[in-house]
Amino acid sequence: MTVGKRKRQRSGTSARQAHDATPSGMEIAIVHARGVIDAEHVEPFARALGRGVEAGATKVIVDLSSADEVTTAGMNALLAARQSLVERGGQIAIVTSHWLRLRFEVLQLGQRFLLADSRLQAVQLLGLPGGHNQDTGIRMSRAAAA
């Protein structure tokens, strides 16, 4: 491996739900992405975001804390999902690593997304009580772009 270059890992999507279909009436969707989200690997990520939005989620948490890199293609997928959510009064919170947070801030995307250091903080930023769905009755969908 050459110094200064990161090995690019393929990203993909797998549902982490007991059911194949995303339930209707869902309030929150969680998408966990890892590896590199670039033009070559953005489709699974965009599909996972789209599934949550299409299922009726009004709050979306995107966990990018394990992402190695998010290029313009990944940012555009996030912006497209945000636009769909904003049109119906929804919000999106993104869990970021330190370096990724800096990138969002440099690109002034911190004004468009709620940026969090953890999933718990993302839940709180979205205004969801308690941080756990057992006590709130919130229906959740989870998808992973891996």
Number of C-alpha atoms within 10 A of each C-alpha: 6 6 5 6 7 11 11 12 15 15 21 20 19 15 16 14 12 9 9 8 11 21 15 13 13 18 21 26 25 24 25 24 25 22 20 25 31 19 12 11 19 23 19 19 27 21 16 24 26 16 19 28 22 14 18 19 25 22 25 28 25 27 24 24 21 15 20 18 17 20 12 12 17 20 16 14 19 19 16 15 21 21 16 16 20 14 9 11 10 19 24 26 24 27 23 22 19 11 12 18 20 14 15 17 13 10 10 11 16 15 10 14 16 17 24 23 16 16 19 15 17 23 20 15 17 19 12 17 13 12 15 12 13 9 9 11 9 15 15 19 25 21 23 21 29 20
